[in-house]
Amino acid sequence: MASEIELKLALGDAAPDSLPRHPRLASLTPRVGRLGNTYYDTPEGDLEAARSALRLRRDGERLLQTVKTRGHGGGGLSSRGEWEWPVTGPGLDLDGLGEIPPMAALGQDVIARLEPRFSTDFTRRTWRVTSETADIEVALDSGEIRAGDARVTIRELELELKDGEPSALHELASRLAEGVALRPSDTSKAARGGALLLGRWQLPEGGSPAAWFHRANVALDALADTGDPAWRHQAREAFQQLARLSEDTAENARWLAGALEGPDWFDAAFGDHALALSRRLPGDAQLG
């Protein structure tokens, strides 16, 4: 098992084109690949209920099977367990699944009833950004999630820590946010695919400052995929609750709530304020 620590960021419409020209990335040569992924679960959604994800990924000539366990964190930053190994295909390696503790805990009946549920298809551009204090993989994903006839767009940046302190992820994100619209995102591609498949989103409860920030981020993720303005209202209310609870974060939270009153809220300034909250509010939520 590998432990994955990453900062996930949702991007504005123009960001996938502008980010490669950013001074921090422009001098580096990215690796470019097309990734096709099929996600599996039981008809009843046993893996989703356990906040785990199982996928088959086609990466060039390679077929990889991956299991990810529930994540912990918030404000875009997450830590989760991951198992990945090559398979011959075309279907799942069921024997290999049975040897992984989180899948074995679900039982052979669950493994036997796994079936394709939704898919993602995207282009990934990957850079390796190194410094004296950290080694970070920067992955820019552009494509779509498909569940039946329903589709949503993928515009996502993942900063994965390979070595160093997690604070380096926020430092790099803040640098990349200069002039680029990006914001913390707490919803994985797997969780977004599940919401698209079922046609519904669920918001986590508020409570602590970190929990209200997590709720706001999930509401913004739902807004991006559904276009329903009710989610913008939910995010605004969550930021307002956060402003009432914490003096340390009140200024940023109030600014974000105010920005969401207008239609053109998602810009570089929004990202600056949201990343400031992410640095100050280490989350402890269970993530999908």
Salt bridges, closest charged atoms under 4 A:
GLU4 OE2 - LYS68 NZ 3.31
GLU6 OE2 - LYS8 NZ 3.77
ASP13 OD1 - ARG155 NH2 2.81
GLU44 OE1 - ARG113 NH1 2.36
ASP46 OD1 - ARG113 NH2 3.67
ASP59 OD2 - ARG31 NH2 3.53
ASP59 OD2 - ARG62 NH2 3.06
GLU82 OE2 - LYS68 NZ 3.53
GLU84 OE2 - ARG55 NH2 3.55
ASP109 OD2 - ARG113 NE 3.16
GLU115 OE2 - ARG117 NH1 3.43
ASP121 OD1 - ARG34 NE 3.31
ASP135 OD1 - ARG128 NE 2.87
ASP141 OD1 - ARG124 NE 2.74
ASP141 OD2 - LYS189 NZ 2.93
GLU144 OE2 - ARG146 NH1 3.11
GLU144 OE2 - ARG151 NH1 2.84
GLU156 OE1 - LYS8 NZ 3.21
GLU156 OE1 - LYS189 NZ 2.46
GLU156 OE2 - ARG192 NH1 3.76
GLU158 OE2 - LYS8 NZ 2.81
GLU158 OE1 - ARG124 NH2 3.44
GLU158 OE2 - LYS189 NZ 3.09
GLU160 OE2 - LYS162 NZ 3.30
GLU178 OE1 - ARG175 NE 3.83
ASP186 OD2 - HIS214 ND1 2.71
ASP221 OD1 - ARG183 NH1 3.02
ASP225 OD1 - ARG192 NH2 2.76
GLU237 OE2 - HIS233 NE2 3.00
